[in-house]
Amino acid sequence: MDLLDATIINVAGPSIRADLHGSYAFMQWLAAGYTLAFAVGLVTGGRLGDIYGRRRLFVIGAAGFTACSLLCAIVPVGAPTGTLILFRVLQGAFGAVLIPQGFGILKEVFPPADLGKAFGAFGPVMGLAAVGGPILAGALIGADVLGTGWRMIFLVNVPLGVLAVVGAVRVLPPSRPAPSIRLDLPGTVLLSAALLLLVYPLVQGRELGWPAWTLTCLALCLPMLLIFIVYEGKHRRSALVEPSLFGKPVFIAGLGAGLLLSAGLVGLTFVVGVHLQVGLGFTPLHAGLSLAPWALGIAIGSVLAGTYGARRGRRVLRLGLLVMVAGLAAQIVTLHHTGTGLTGWDLAPALLVTGVGTGLAITPFFDLVLANVDEHELGSASGTVNAAQQLGGAIGVAGLATAYFALLARHGATGAAERVMLLTLGLLALIGLVTPALPARARD
C-alpha cells in the first residue's frame, strides 16, 4: 500500500489536477506531501514500536493509513485543493508508523532458521510494488470502474487495509513494550529538521528551477545531521536512533547499499515511465503495461533467490547486481537501435532481465542488513533502514529525472534516456563497492 501510494501520483496526478481544478503546484504537493511526511516520520515510527509494542503500532498505522486512503478517495469536486494535500500528508504520516513495524515483527516472530525465508518474501513485495504501482494506476484510471476514475487508486487500499488490521489482531502475537525507553523529542526535532532540509528541496527543486533557497537547505542538511549525531551520543538512554547501531559496520554498509539501490530502482522506474509517456507519447495505461515485464522479472528473481540462495545472501545480492547491469545494458542497446519507434514488446526482454536481477538483489537484502541487530535495536534499525530507502528513492527521482529533462533538449528523448541509464549503472557499481562489508551469509 505504501509503495503503491508513493508512485501512483506520477501517473494519476494530471487526472486528479484536471478533476479538482488544481494548479501545477497542487499536483506537485500530492506527491511531495506524502514523501515528506513519510520520510520525516519513519525513524520516530520505529522507535514508537519499541516503546509501545510493534503489533499495537502496526494496527494503528494500518487503520490510519486505510482511513486516510478513504478520505482521499471521497474528496468532493469543489473542495479546497488543500484538503486532498492534507489527507495525503496524514496518509504518509500513518505510513511512517506502519512500515517500520514490519521488520521488527518478522525478526521478533521467526526463529533464525526461518528468518531468511521471511525476509525473502518481504523484500520482493516491496520491489514489485515499486515497479507495479504505475502499472496498477494506469490500469485503474483506464478502467474507470463505476465512474470512479482516479479515486479507485485510493479505494483499492481500503480492503487491503481492513485485511491487514484484522490479520494483525488475529495472527500477530503481542509485542513486549519497553516502558523504560522514552521518546527522544529533541532528537526527533533535530532528525526531522535534517531530513526536511534534504527531502524538501530534492522534491521541489527541479520543478522550481533550483532557486538559491533549495541549495541553502541542502547545504544546511549535513550540519544539522552532525548536530543530531552528537546529541544522540550524549543521550544514549533515550536516543531516537540507537547509538550502538553506528558501531556496526554491517548496518552502516546496509544503509548505504539500501539508499543507492532505492535511488537506482525508484529513479529509473520513474524515468522509464516518463520517457514512455513524455518522450514517446504512450498513454498511462500503455506505459504501465509496458513495465509489466519488469514486475514479472522481480517475481521470478525473488523465487529463485528464495529457493536456491537462502544461505548465500551476499553472493545472491552480487549476482542480482550483475544481472541488473546486463538488463540495463540491454535496455540501452534496445533504445539506441529502435529510437522513437520503440514499442513495449521491443523493451520487454531487457526489462524482464532487469527485473530478475532486481528480485535477486532485494530478496536477501533485509536479512543481511539486520543480521546482527539486537532485539532492543529492532525498531530503531527498521525505521532507519526504511528512512534511508525513502531518501534514496527521493534522491533517485530528483537526480535522474532532473538529468533526463536537462538532457532532453540537447540529445532528444532517446539520448536522454540512454544517458540516465548509464548513470544508473554507476549507482549499481557503487553498491558493488559496498557489498564486501555485508556478511557472506544472511544467517548462520
N, C-alpha and C positions, 0 to 999 in steps of 0.2 A: 504493500500500500504506500509506503513511504517513497520508494524509488519511482513508482508509477506517478505519484503526485509531484515529484520533483522534476519529471521530464515531460509530462503531458502538456504543460503550458507552452512548450516550444512548438507544438503542433496546434493546440487549441486556442492559443492567445488571440490570433486575428478574429476567430469566430466569436469569442467572448466579447472582445472590444466592439465589434460591429453590433452585437445584440444589445449590449448595455450602453452603447453610445459613449464609450470612454475614449480617452486620449491615448497617445502612444506611451506616455509616462505611466498611465494606468496599466497598460499591458506589461510594461517592464516590471512594475511593482508586484504583479501577480506572481511572478517568478522570484523576484528579489526578496519580497516579504517572507515567503516560505523559507528560502535558503538562509536568510539572516537569522530568523528565529530558531531554526533547526541547528545551525552551526554553533550559535552562541550558547544554546541550552544543553548541548549534548553531554559535556563533562559534568555539569551540575545534575543532570538527569541520572547519570550513572552513580553519582555519589548519593543521591536520594534513595536509590535502590539499596545501597549498603546500609543506610541508616534505618529505613522503614520497612525493608523487605522487598525483594525483587518481584514476587508474584503480585503483591499489592500495587506496586508502581506500574507493573505491566498492565494490570486490569484498568487502572486509572488512565494510563496513556492510551490504551486501545479504545476505551469508551469515549474519551475526549476527542481523539482523532476521528472516530466514527461520527460523533455528533457534529463536529466542525465540517466534515465532509458533507453531511446532510444540509447544514446551514449554507454551505457554498452552493449546493445544487438548487436551493429554493429561493435564492436572492431574486426578488422580482425585478422585472424591467421597470425602469424609472426610479429605482432606489439609488441613493448616492453611491458612486463607484467605490468610495472608501469603505463601504460595507463589506464588499467581497474581499477587498485587501485585508481588512481586519480579520475576517474569518480565515483567510489564508495564513496570516501571522499566527493566529491561535492554533491552527492545524499544524504548523511547523513546530510550535512550542510543545504540543502534546506528543508529536513525533519524537522530539528530543527526550521526553520522559519515557516513551515506549521502547525505542530501539536499543538503548544500552543494556536493558534488562535481558535481552535475548542471549547475549554471550555469557553473562553471568549465570543464567538459569541452566544453560547447556552444560557449563563446566561444573556446576553445583550438583546436577542431577545424574549425569552419566559417569560411570566408572572409567578410569584411564584407558582400559582396553577398548571401550566403545566410543570414546570421545572423538577420535579421528573421524569415525563414520558420521557422528552427529554434526561436526563442523563441515564435513564433506557434503552434507545435504544443505547446510545453511548458506554456504558461500555461493553455490550455483544459483540459488533462488535470487540472490541479490544481483548477480550478473545478468540473469535472464530478465529480471525486472527493469534493470537499467537500459537494456537494449530493446526489450519488448514494450516499454512504455509508449514510445512514439507509434509502434505498430498498433497497439490497442487503441490509442487515442484516435488515430486516423480511421480505424475501422468503426469505432463507436460514433464518431461525428458523421462519417459517411452513411452509416446505417440509419441514423436519426430515429432511434427506437421510440415509438409513440410520440413523435414530435419533440423529444427532449433535447436533441441536438447536443451541444457541448455539455449540458447538465449531466448527461449519463456518465461522463468521465469521473464525476464525483459520486454519483449514486451507486456506481459499481463497488465503492468501498463499504457501503452500508451492510450488505450481507456478509462480506468478508470480515468486517469489524465485529459484527454480532457473533459470528462463529469463533473469532479469536477470544472474545470476552468469555463466552460460555465455555469454550475449551480450556481456557486458563483456570477458571473457577473449578471445573470438574476434574481436570487432569493434573495440573501443576501442583506439586507439594508446597506447603507453606514455607516461605523463606525465613531464615533466622535474622530478625532485625538486630542492629548493633547500636543500642541506645547510648553507648559510651562515645560514639562518634558524633560530632556535631557538624552541621553545615557551615562551611567557611565562607561567610558572607563577604568579607573584604576580598578574599581570593576570588570569589565568584565575580565580583565587580571588576577586578583587575583583568581576569582572563576574558570576561565578556567584552571589555573595552578593547583588549588586544585583538580578539577575533573580529570585532566590529570594524576596527581600523583596517583590517586586512580584507574581509569579505565585502564590505560595503563598496569600496572603490573598485574592486575587481568585478562586482556585479554591474555597477552603474557606469564605470569609467568609459568603456567602449562606446556605449550609447550616447554619452555626453561629450565625447571627443577628448577625454583625458584632461580636464581642466586642472589647474595648479593644486586645488584642494585635494583632489584624488591622490596625487603624487605625495602631498604632505602627509596624508593619512597613512599611506604605505610606508613612508619613512619613519613615522612615529610608532608603527606596529612593533618593530623589533625592540626598541627601548621599553615599551610597555610590557612586552613579554619577559624581558630580563628582570624588570621590577617584580613581576608576578613570581618568577622562579626564586628570586632572592627572598621574597616574602614567605613563600611556601617552605623554604628551607629553615626559616626561623620559627615556623608554627607547625611543626611536624604532627603534633597530636590531632589537630583539626584540619590538616591540609586538604584542599579540594582534590588535588592530584597527589597520590601517594609519592612522596619524595624517593622512596625505595625503588620505584619503577625506573627512574632515570639512572639508577646504578646497574641496570640490567641491559647489557649490550644487545641481547636478542630482541627485547622490547623496543629499544631505540631504532635498531635496524628495521624492525617490522613497521614502525611508524613511518619511516622514510619510504619503505617499499610500498606501503599502502597508499601514501599520498601520491607517489608517482604513478602507481597502477591506476588509481582512480582518475588522476588527471588525464592519462592517456586514453582510458576506456570511455569515460564520460565525455571528454572533449572531442575525441574522434567520432563518437556516435552522433554528437550534436553537429559537427562539421559535415559528416557524410549526409545527414538528413537535410541540412541547409543546402548543400551542394545539389542534391537531387531536386529540391523544390525551387531554390532561387537560381541556381546555375543551369538546370536542365528543364525546368518547368513541370516537374512531376506534381500531381495533386497530393494532398496529405495522405490519402489512403494508398495511392500508388507508391509513395515514398516509404510509408510504413511497411507495406507488404514486401518491398524490395529489400528491407532489412531483415526479413524473416529468416533467411539462411544463417545469419549471424546468431540469432537466438537458438536455432536448431543446432548449430555447431557447439554452442555453450553447453547445451544439454548432453550432447554426445561426449564432449571432453570431460564433463563432470562425471558421467557414468564411468568412463574409462579410468579417471583418476581415483574415484571411489572404489572401483573394483580391483584395480591392479596396483595402486600406488599408496595404499593406506600407510605403509611403513617406510615410504621413500619420499617424504614430504619435500625436501629441498630439491631432489632430483626431478620430481614431477613439476615443481614450480619452474625450474630452469627449462625443462622440456617444453612447458607451456609457453614460456617467453620465446623460445626458438621457433615454435610453430606459429605464434603470433607474428613474429618477424617475417616468416615465409608468407603468411597470408597478406600482410601489409605490402610486401614486395609484389605479390601477385595483383593486388589492387592497383598499385602504381602502374604496372605494366598494362593492365586492362584499360585504365583511364587513358594512358598515353596512346594506345592503339585505336580506341573507339572514339575518343573526343566527345563532342556534343551528341553523337549518335548512340551513346551508351544506353543500354536497356537494363532492366533489373536482372534479366537472365544472364547478361554478359558478366555482371558483377557477382552473381550468386556463388560460383565456385570459390572465389577469393574470400568472400565474406564467410563462407562455411569453414574454410581453413582457419581464418582469424578467430572464429567462434570456438572451434575445437581447442585452439591454443589458450583462449581466454578461460574456458572451462577447466583445462588442466592447471592453469596458473592459480586460479582463485579457490579451487577446491581445498587444497591443504593450507591455504594462507592463514586462516584464523587460528587453527590449531598450532601452527608454527609460532605465531606472534605471542600467543598466550600460553606457550608451552611451560614456562617456568614462573608464571604469575601465581602468587599465593591467594588463598581464598579471600582474605581481607582486602586484597587489592583488586578484586574482580570488577566491581562496579566502576571504580576509577579508571582501570585499564580499558574496560569496554567503552566507556564514554570517550576516552582519549583516542582510542583507535578509530572509533566512528567519526569523531571530530576531524581527525587527520584525513580520513577518506572524504568527508564532506568538503573540507577545504581543498583537497586535491581536485575534486570534481569542479568546484568553483574556479579554481586556478586554470584547470584544463579548458573549460568552456571559455573563460575570458581570454586566455592566451591564444588558444588555437583558433577561436572564432575571430579574434582581432587580426591574427595573421592571415586568415582566409580572406577577410574583407579588404585588408590592406593590399594583398597580392592580386585581388580580383581585377582591378583596373589595369594593372601592368601585364599580367600573364594570362588573363582570361580565367573562366571558371575551372577548366580542366587543369591548367597550370597551377592555379592557386591550391586546388585540392591535392595535387601531387606533392607540392612542397610542404603542405601541412602534414601529410602522411610521412614525409621524411623527418619532420620534427618529432612526430610520434615515435618513429624508430629510435630517435635519440633518447627519448624518455625510457623506452624499453631497455636500451643499453645501460642507462644509469641504474635501473632496477637490478640488472645483472651484476653490477659492481657491488650492490648492497647485499645480495643473497648469501655470499660466503659467511656473513655474520649470523645467519639463521642456523638453527640446529639441523643436522643431517636428516633426522627423523622427526616426525611430528610428535611421537610419543614413544618413550622407551618402555 
